[in-house]
Amino acid sequence: MKAVGLLVASMVALSGCTQSIHFALPSGPLSLSFTVNGAPTKQCAISQDSEQYKTLSAWLRTHQDGWQSSVVSYVPSVVVAGNGFNLNFLHSSAILNHEGSQFTHPVSPSDYAFLVCGGNP
């Protein structure tokens, strides 16, 4: 019982702390995929010289603060993946998995509306 209390206290302590994440997109192409109700619906590439890559890179630069460590599993929705990372946009959360750690950041769906494949999400 003592161990459960310690675990809960640790999770509460971790969930309330925000931190800065200095993550930059790796060079090279990224993949963009969309999943609805657990089923993949679309996938495409984001080239390094595209407006989507530049916009996502700028979003990451302007949202370095306010990330929270997370141990929760999230359903994939709008996922950008590259060498050693994936960034999942799910409703009002961005979930970054990088170097064995997971972090979340609040977002608005309009923050990632530019992520589309072939003109359609």
Phi, psi and omega per residue, in radians:
M1 nan -0.655 3.126
K2 -1.090 -0.689 3.140
A3 -1.124 -0.681 3.115
V4 -1.113 -0.760 3.107
G5 -1.067 -0.701 3.114
L6 -1.151 -0.727 3.111
L7 -1.084 -0.815 3.128
V8 -1.091 -0.762 3.123
A9 -1.088 -0.692 3.121
S10 -1.143 -0.742 -3.136
M11 -1.148 -0.698 3.109
V12 -1.126 -0.751 3.137
A13 -1.102 -0.754 -3.140
L14 -1.201 -0.643 -3.055
S15 -1.225 -0.396 -3.099
G16 -1.588 -0.166 -3.068
C17 -1.684 2.271 3.023
T18 -1.834 2.763 -3.121
Q19 -2.569 2.924 3.078
S20 -1.595 2.399 3.082
I21 -2.090 2.100 3.121
H22 -1.803 1.395 -3.098
F23 -1.960 2.266 3.066
A24 -2.065 2.525 3.111
L25 -1.089 2.444 3.074
P26 -1.257 2.740 3.085
S27 -1.243 2.728 -3.129
G28 1.772 3.040 -3.097
P29 -1.232 2.668 3.068
L30 -2.040 2.778 3.027
S31 -1.859 2.529 3.103
L32 -2.144 2.200 3.132
S33 -2.344 2.659 -3.141
F34 -2.141 2.367 3.134
T35 -2.251 2.328 3.095
V36 -2.204 2.196 -3.132
N37 0.918 0.665 3.093
G38 1.453 -0.058 -3.113
A39 -1.936 2.278 3.100
P40 -1.136 2.386 -3.123
T41 -1.999 -0.604 -3.132
K42 -2.627 2.662 3.028
Q43 -2.617 2.475 3.091
C44 -2.686 3.055 3.138
A45 -1.798 2.610 3.008
I46 -2.008 1.982 -3.134
S47 -1.400 2.705 -3.072
Q48 -1.111 -0.447 -3.126
D49 -1.668 0.163 -3.108
S50 -1.467 2.804 3.067
E51 -1.141 -0.601 3.117
Q52 -1.079 -0.782 3.127
Y53 -1.067 -0.821 -3.117
K54 -1.121 -0.711 -3.141
T55 -1.180 -0.736 3.112
L56 -1.146 -0.721 3.110
S57 -1.070 -0.746 3.109
A58 -1.139 -0.697 3.119
W59 -1.062 -0.770 3.130
L60 -1.114 -0.674 3.114
R61 -1.132 -0.681 -3.086
T62 -1.486 -0.130 3.140
H63 -2.131 0.797 3.119
Q64 -1.342 -0.485 -3.118
D65 -1.674 2.751 3.031
G66 1.565 0.259 3.099
W67 -1.481 2.532 3.087
Q68 -2.099 2.412 3.037
S69 -1.135 2.517 -3.080
S70 -2.484 2.468 3.057
V71 -1.988 0.071 -3.100
V72 -1.392 2.521 3.029
S73 -1.530 2.414 -3.120
Y74 -2.089 2.525 3.055
V75 -1.259 2.379 3.080
P76 -1.188 2.541 3.107
S77 -2.359 -1.457 3.042
V78 -1.940 1.859 -2.981
V79 -2.058 2.197 2.996
V80 -1.832 2.231 -3.120
A81 -2.291 2.586 3.100
G82 -2.682 -2.915 -3.098
N83 -1.078 1.850 3.045
G84 1.451 0.204 3.128
F85 -2.682 2.804 2.832
N86 -2.529 2.556 -3.113
L87 -2.217 1.968 -3.081
N88 -1.829 2.155 3.040
F89 -1.757 2.044 -3.088
L90 -2.299 1.828 -3.131
H91 0.958 -1.851 -3.071
S92 -1.881 0.429 3.127
S93 -2.354 2.501 2.915
A94 -1.882 2.297 -3.111
I95 -2.103 1.998 -3.127
L96 -1.814 2.165 3.019
N97 -1.947 2.100 -3.061
H98 -2.747 2.313 3.081
E99 0.925 0.730 3.074
G100 1.356 0.089 3.131
S101 -2.116 2.733 3.104
Q102 -2.227 2.386 -3.122
F103 -2.361 2.610 3.089
T104 -2.133 2.681 3.121
H105 -2.530 2.369 3.092
P106 -1.184 2.469 3.104
V107 -2.475 2.909 2.957
S108 -1.874 2.514 3.099
P109 -0.943 -0.461 3.092
S110 -1.187 -0.375 3.102
D111 -1.143 -0.481 -3.099
Y112 -2.129 0.272 3.134
A113 -1.104 -0.343 3.128
F114 -1.278 -0.236 -3.134
L115 -1.426 1.766 -3.111
V116 -2.407 2.723 3.025
C117 -1.935 2.151 3.067
G118 1.000 0.573 3.106
G119 1.537 -0.194 3.129
N120 -2.292 2.469 3.063
P121 -1.178 nan nan
